[in-house]
């Protein structure tokens, strides 16, 4: 089957369901000012320099488009949504969010970013929902921000941009965040970040460090670390979301199950302990998957078959991927209307508590 043409701009026709896009980035201008100061200092890590350093300084049309769109939560963004037939966006603070900042700045700015987001939702309540930013650098503060976000801002999901300065949520020191997410029934969207030190160079030297490949590899690794660390045995009601067709994990599920069982039996690694269930069962029962950036019917249908049609959601990945015609290709998928409605609308309403 041919892939859709990413250069096409054919507008989608009206649909018998709402189209809710569930991984759509924004950036308060004040955060970009913090990023500029970090870059000017000269000691920012290579992944951050390669990601935001590029987008914030490149004269290319793609970079200028992304920077314009990230900071606009009004006319420009709404016009782009209307052109693509998107009824609502679920907004998330763009990667790396506050996770590249020092702890005190990260805690403070996460609150500022969430207030900025809440203001946008209040201005456009039928067009925007959102995810809370938190600072994993301070797990106790992150837990408090989840409580504030739910109870005061009415936002019912969290975004964490994968690793935090090379550290992963599989480390129990971060599990206070999982405890709060479970307690307040807020799913955590595990979104990609620029690659950490030690992983960056082999990808960067061949141009594969970003969304083309590196992001998916690193975020899939993070999700597997969380699973194999026993997080879901400790927090049985915790829910998570991963994008980009599950960062390929559904396609690896058989081999992951086999090799995890074999690795436990071999006692090769002290870090690999028995789990109550197979890794693929945690993936199916605790994760939701968005197709962000993958407007390809075979991948969507395979993932629905693997996960269940109630666990796969639509996302565009705006503004990093804004291809109007992708919506039309997905509208045309050969699947029952009920499953298509779940994909575009009702799964998102359930996961993100959208009325």
C-alpha positions as a printed NumPy array, in Angstrom:
array([[  0.   ,   0.   ,   0.   ],
       [  1.314,   3.437,  -0.926],
       [  2.029,   5.986,   1.775],
       [  0.193,   9.33 ,   1.713],
       [  2.016,  12.188,   0.032],
       [  3.254,  14.435,   2.897],
       [  3.409,  17.428,   0.543],
       [ -0.288,  17.289,  -0.332],
       [ -2.598,  20.048,   0.912],
       [ -5.982,  18.608,  -0.068],
       [ -8.465,  19.556,   2.64 ],
       [-10.466,  16.775,   4.309],
       [-14.22 ,  16.584,   3.92 ],
       [-16.588,  16.907,   6.915],
       [-16.82 ,  13.762,   9.025],
       [-19.542,  12.176,  11.194],
       [-17.247,  12.414,  14.241],
       [-15.078,  15.036,  15.892],
       [-11.392,  14.955,  15.061],
       [ -9.43 ,  15.418,  18.291],
       [ -5.654,  15.655,  17.846],
       [ -3.922,  14.449,  20.996],
       [ -0.206,  15.356,  20.756],
       [ -0.038,  19.   ,  19.731],
       [  2.811,  21.196,  20.967],
       [  2.946,  24.749,  22.278],
       [  5.586,  26.978,  23.859],
       [  5.053,  30.089,  25.99 ],
       [  7.367,  32.872,  24.747],
       [  8.846,  33.103,  28.252],
       [ 10.086,  29.518,  27.969],
       [ 11.894,  30.315,  24.746],
       [ 13.619,  33.176,  26.582],
       [ 14.868,  30.657,  29.16 ],
       [ 16.072,  28.415,  26.326],
       [ 17.97 ,  31.305,  24.743],
       [ 19.788,  31.981,  27.987],
       [ 20.668,  28.295,  28.325],
       [ 22.042,  28.231,  24.793],
       [ 23.985,  31.451,  25.265],
       [ 25.707,  30.012,  28.329],
       [ 27.41 ,  27.49 ,  26.071],
       [ 27.183,  24.468,  28.351],
       [ 23.833,  23.042,  27.205],
       [ 23.973,  19.384,  26.254],
       [ 24.393,  18.417,  22.619],
       [ 20.887,  17.031,  22.236],
       [ 19.254,  20.267,  23.398],
       [ 21.562,  22.351,  21.186],
       [ 20.783,  20.114,  18.243],
       [ 17.016,  20.293,  18.775],
       [ 15.893,  23.659,  20.118],
       [ 19.154,  25.352,  19.231],
       [ 18.429,  24.543,  15.603],
       [ 14.762,  25.508,  15.55 ],
       [ 15.371,  28.767,  17.395],
       [ 18.171,  29.974,  15.115],
       [ 17.688,  28.399,  11.692],
       [ 16.481,  30.66 ,   8.852],
       [ 14.828,  27.68 ,   7.133],
       [ 11.121,  27.954,   6.391],
       [ 10.426,  24.789,   8.4  ],
       [ 12.108,  26.196,  11.501],
       [ 10.391,  29.577,  11.165],
       [  7.012,  27.879,  10.681],
       [  7.48 ,  25.78 ,  13.812],
       [  8.546,  28.71 ,  15.976],
       [  5.602,  30.815,  14.779],
       [  3.117,  28.064,  15.454],
       [  4.467,  26.966,  18.828],
       [  3.778,  30.312,  20.454],
       [  0.37 ,  30.962,  18.89 ],
       [ -2.658,  29.668,  20.773],
       [ -5.174,  31.848,  18.984],
       [ -5.831,  32.91 ,  15.37 ],
       [ -2.986,  31.173,  13.514],
       [ -3.361,  27.831,  15.257],
       [ -7.139,  27.88 ,  14.951],
       [ -6.853,  28.664,  11.235],
       [ -4.508,  25.704,  10.768],
       [ -6.893,  23.459,  12.699],
       [ -9.835,  24.593,  10.584],
       [ -7.905,  23.992,   7.359],
       [ -7.114,  20.434,   8.45 ],
       [-10.583,  19.706,   9.827],
       [ -9.316,  19.416,  13.408],
       [-12.057,  20.132,  15.939],
       [ -9.873,  20.101,  19.039],
       [ -6.213,  19.888,  20.028],
       [ -4.88 ,  18.395,  23.246],
       [ -1.967,  20.74 ,  23.948],
       [  1.349,  19.735,  25.504],
       [  4.372,  21.853,  26.4  ],
       [  6.874,  21.253,  23.635],
       [  9.899,  19.068,  24.276],
       [ 12.085,  19.338,  26.304],
       [  9.697,  21.473,  28.323],
       [ 11.084,  22.317,  31.749],
       [ 13.216,  19.181,  31.927],
       [ 16.346,  20.904,  30.601],
       [ 16.225,  23.582,  33.34 ],
       [ 17.693,  23.574,  36.832],
       [ 15.329,  22.208,  39.446],
       [ 14.125,  25.484,  40.952],
       [ 13.51 ,  27.102,  37.563],
       [ 11.773,  23.962,  36.298],
       [  9.378,  23.798,  39.242],
       [  8.51 ,  27.474,  38.932],
       [  8.104,  27.506,  35.182],
       [  5.993,  24.344,  35.107],
       [  3.381,  26.267,  37.111],
       [  3.703,  29.259,  34.781],
       [  3.346,  27.085,  31.695],
       [  0.297,  25.339,  33.114],
       [ -1.352,  28.664,  33.918],
       [ -0.555,  29.823,  30.363],
       [ -2.18 ,  26.66 ,  29.032],
       [ -5.232,  27.009,  31.268],
       [ -5.736,  30.571,  30.022],
       [ -5.723,  29.342,  26.419],
       [ -8.258,  26.634,  27.256],
       [-10.493,  29.216,  28.903],
       [-10.31 ,  31.399,  25.775],
       [-11.136,  28.488,  23.461],
       [-12.893,  25.831,  25.579],
       [-14.342,  23.952,  22.609],
       [-11.046,  23.872,  20.702],
       [ -8.371,  23.12 ,  23.303],
       [ -7.738,  20.633,  26.082],
       [ -4.337,  20.032,  27.62 ],
       [ -1.671,  18.159,  29.542],
       [  0.139,  19.41 ,  32.613],
       [  3.869,  20.029,  32.556],
       [  5.78 ,  18.894,  35.633],
       [  9.416,  19.014,  36.747],
       [ 10.692,  15.469,  37.365],
       [ 13.823,  17.104,  38.826],
       [ 11.723,  17.53 ,  41.998],
       [  9.288,  14.591,  42.227],
       [  7.494,  15.969,  45.294],
       [  6.87 ,  19.295,  43.551],
       [  5.756,  17.429,  40.427],
       [  3.216,  15.489,  42.485],
       [  1.9  ,  18.732,  43.992],
       [  1.593,  20.268,  40.526],
       [ -0.485,  17.313,  39.371],
       [ -2.806,  17.914,  42.331],
       [ -3.016,  21.652,  41.55 ],
       [ -3.533,  21.034,  37.857],
       [ -6.416,  18.666,  38.416],
       [ -8.138,  20.481,  41.255],
       [ -7.571,  24.126,  40.274],
       [ -6.957,  24.14 ,  36.519],
       [ -9.195,  21.249,  35.495],
       [ -6.485,  19.584,  33.398],
       [ -6.512,  15.793,  33.609],
       [ -3.32 ,  14.522,  31.969],
       [  0.449,  15.004,  32.304],
       [  3.201,  15.223,  29.701],
       [  6.756,  14.155,  30.485],
       [  9.311,  14.546,  27.713],
       [ 11.121,  11.246,  28.184],
       [ 14.459,  11.432,  30.042],
       [ 15.303,  14.294,  32.376],
       [ 18.949,  15.207,  31.86 ],
       [ 19.771,  11.568,  31.188],
       [ 17.692,  10.116,  34.03 ],
       [ 14.674,   7.85 ,  33.543],
       [ 11.381,   7.427,  35.371],
       [ 12.223,   3.762,  35.934],
       [ 14.379,   4.968,  38.856],
       [ 12.276,   4.652,  42.043],
       [ 13.308,   8.149,  43.11 ],
       [ 10.772,   9.431,  40.55 ],
       [  7.898,   7.167,  41.58 ],
       [  6.183,   9.835,  43.663],
       [  5.091,  11.181,  40.269],
       [  3.49 ,   7.847,  39.382],
       [  1.815,   7.728,  42.778],
       [  0.208,  11.133,  42.176],
       [ -0.777,  10.298,  38.608],
       [ -2.507,   7.147,  39.807],
       [ -4.191,   8.921,  42.719],
       [ -5.595,  11.702,  40.509],
       [ -6.296,   9.41 ,  37.536],
       [ -4.121,  11.499,  35.235],
       [ -2.521,   9.551,  32.376],
       [  1.115,  10.388,  31.689],
       [  1.972,  11.04 ,  28.054],
       [  5.581,   9.918,  27.592],
       [  6.744,  12.17 ,  24.765],
       [ 10.153,  12.122,  23.021],
       [ 13.072,  14.306,  24.023],
       [ 16.383,  15.043,  22.338],
       [ 18.766,  12.137,  22.839],
       [ 20.837,  12.111,  26.037],
       [ 24.607,  12.154,  26.314],
       [ 26.075,   8.832,  25.281],
       [ 23.238,   8.113,  22.867],
       [ 23.317,  11.28 ,  20.8  ],
       [ 26.471,  11.12 ,  18.654],
       [ 25.921,   7.812,  16.788],
       [ 22.501,   9.069,  15.691],
       [ 23.51 ,  12.672,  14.996],
       [ 26.464,  11.842,  12.755],
       [ 24.096,  10.215,  10.245],
       [ 21.169,  12.618,  10.724],
       [ 18.967,  10.127,  12.55 ],
       [ 18.855,  11.711,  16.004],
       [ 15.475,  13.427,  15.672],
       [ 11.923,  12.416,  14.859],
       [ 13.042,  10.39 ,  11.858],
       [ 14.305,   7.607,  14.176],
       [ 16.197,   8.609,  17.315],
       [ 13.225,  10.   ,  19.201],
       [ 11.276,   6.772,  18.801],
       [ 14.201,   4.586,  19.838],
       [ 14.864,   6.586,  23.003],
       [ 11.216,   6.949,  24.052],
       [ 10.505,   3.28 ,  23.357],
       [ 13.505,   2.453,  25.526],
       [ 12.076,   4.643,  28.29 ],
       [  8.672,   2.963,  28.129],
       [ 10.303,  -0.479,  28.298],
       [ 12.433,   0.604,  31.25 ],
       [  9.249,   1.604,  33.077],
       [  7.587,  -1.722,  32.276],
       [ 10.555,  -3.929,  33.199],
       [ 11.243,  -1.964,  36.404],
       [  7.917,  -3.211,  37.758],
       [  6.214,   0.198,  37.844],
       [  2.816,  -1.234,  36.924],
       [  3.047,  -3.974,  39.554],
       [  3.585,  -1.182,  42.085],
       [  0.939,   1.148,  40.557],
       [ -1.733,  -1.124,  39.066],
       [ -4.086,   1.718,  38.063],
       [ -1.444,   3.917,  36.419],
       [ -2.154,   4.815,  32.797],
       [  0.322,   6.073,  30.215],
       [  0.216,   7.25 ,  26.606],
       [  2.926,   6.953,  23.964],
       [  2.829,   8.364,  20.473],
       [  4.175,   7.656,  17.003],
       [  2.388,   4.336,  16.779],
       [  3.672,   3.251,  20.168],
       [  7.291,   4.066,  19.309],
       [  7.199,   0.702,  17.446],
       [  6.708,  -1.358,  20.638],
       [  3.579,  -3.182,  19.391],
       [  5.584,  -4.452,  16.427],
       [  8.327,  -5.765,  18.747],
       [  5.963,  -7.256,  21.339],
       [  6.499, -10.957,  20.576],
       [ 10.268, -10.727,  20.733],
       [ 10.22 ,  -8.491,  23.81 ],
       [  8.098, -11.067,  25.655],
       [ 10.302, -13.959,  24.573],
       [ 13.589, -12.273,  25.384],
       [ 12.399, -10.838,  28.682],
       [ 11.429, -14.317,  29.824],
       [ 14.771, -15.69 ,  28.621],
       [ 16.719, -12.885,  30.285],
       [ 14.992, -13.398,  33.633],
       [ 15.761, -17.12 ,  33.413],
       [ 19.398, -16.468,  32.562],
       [ 19.895, -14.231,  35.621],
       [ 22.264, -12.198,  33.479],
       [ 21.234,  -8.758,  34.779],
       [ 20.524,  -7.825,  38.384],
       [ 18.105,  -5.186,  37.071],
       [ 15.876,  -7.677,  35.214],
       [ 13.524,  -9.265,  37.722],
       [ 10.406, -11.403,  37.22 ],
       [  7.184,  -9.487,  36.614],
       [  3.626, -10.473,  37.395],
       [  2.764, -10.431,  33.672],
       [  4.452, -10.377,  30.281],
       [  5.746,  -6.994,  29.036],
       [  3.177,  -7.002,  26.214],
       [  0.361,  -7.361,  28.737],
       [  1.465,  -4.188,  30.533],
       [  1.63 ,  -2.444,  27.169],
       [ -1.907,  -3.53 ,  26.3  ],
       [ -3.452,  -2.881,  29.71 ],
       [ -1.722,   0.301,  30.9  ],
       [ -0.895,   2.234,  27.724],
       [ -2.809,   4.136,  25.092],
       [ -1.148,   4.738,  21.75 ],
       [ -1.499,   7.675,  19.393],
       [ -0.574,   7.566,  15.739],
       [  1.121,  11.   ,  15.88 ],
       [  3.193,  11.433,  12.74 ],
       [  2.131,   8.053,  11.28 ],
       [ -0.84 ,   8.576,   8.965],
       [ -0.614,   5.054,   7.583],
       [ -3.607,   2.729,   7.588],
       [ -1.763,  -0.619,   7.958],
       [  0.079,   0.614,  11.058],
       [ -3.082,   2.042,  12.615],
       [ -5.071,  -1.139,  12.006],
       [ -2.304,  -3.441,  13.255],
       [ -2.035,  -1.41 ,  16.459],
       [ -5.81 ,  -1.44 ,  16.931],
       [ -5.736,  -5.211,  16.506],
       [ -2.911,  -5.56 ,  19.034],
       [ -4.063,  -2.996,  21.621],
       [ -7.824,  -2.974,  21.056],
       [ -9.701,  -0.261,  19.208],
       [-10.408,   1.572,  22.483],
       [ -6.682,   2.225,  23.066],
       [ -5.542,   3.855,  19.815],
       [ -6.028,   7.605,  19.327],
       [ -5.528,  10.163,  16.595],
       [ -2.772,  12.792,  16.781],
       [ -1.186,  15.061,  14.183],
       [  2.025,  16.166,  16.009],
       [  1.431,  19.84 ,  15.196],
       [  3.356,  21.964,  14.378],
       [  6.284,  19.623,  13.791],
       [  4.134,  17.651,  11.387],
       [  1.351,  19.641,   9.78 ],
       [  0.127,  17.802,   6.7  ],
       [ -3.474,  18.678,   5.919],
       [ -4.004,  15.717,   3.618],
       [ -3.111,  13.162,   6.308],
       [ -6.488,  13.7  ,   7.926],
       [ -8.254,  12.762,   4.707],
       [ -6.2  ,   9.594,   4.322],
       [ -7.15 ,   8.528,   7.829],
       [-10.8  ,   9.421,   7.259],
       [-10.703,   7.028,   4.307],
       [ -9.379,   4.05 ,   6.27 ],
       [-11.269,   0.836,   5.64 ],
       [-12.653,   0.202,   9.106],
       [-16.062,   0.253,  10.8  ],
       [-17.388,   3.712,  11.594],
       [-17.543,   2.803,  15.288],
       [-13.8  ,   2.078,  15.346],
       [-13.035,   5.223,  13.365],
       [-15.112,   7.266,  15.803],
       [-13.165,   5.766,  18.702],
       [ -9.899,   6.58 ,  16.944],
       [-10.719,  10.213,  16.184],
       [-13.041,  11.195,  19.027],
       [-14.324,   9.058,  21.849],
       [-11.026,   7.483,  22.982],
       [ -9.562,  10.965,  23.397],
       [-12.631,  12.127,  25.289],
       [-12.258,   9.213,  27.688],
       [ -8.497,   9.406,  28.197],
       [ -8.261,  13.182,  28.591],
       [-11.684,  13.636,  30.25 ],
       [-12.994,  15.92 ,  27.54 ],
       [-16.683,  16.71 ,  27.921]])
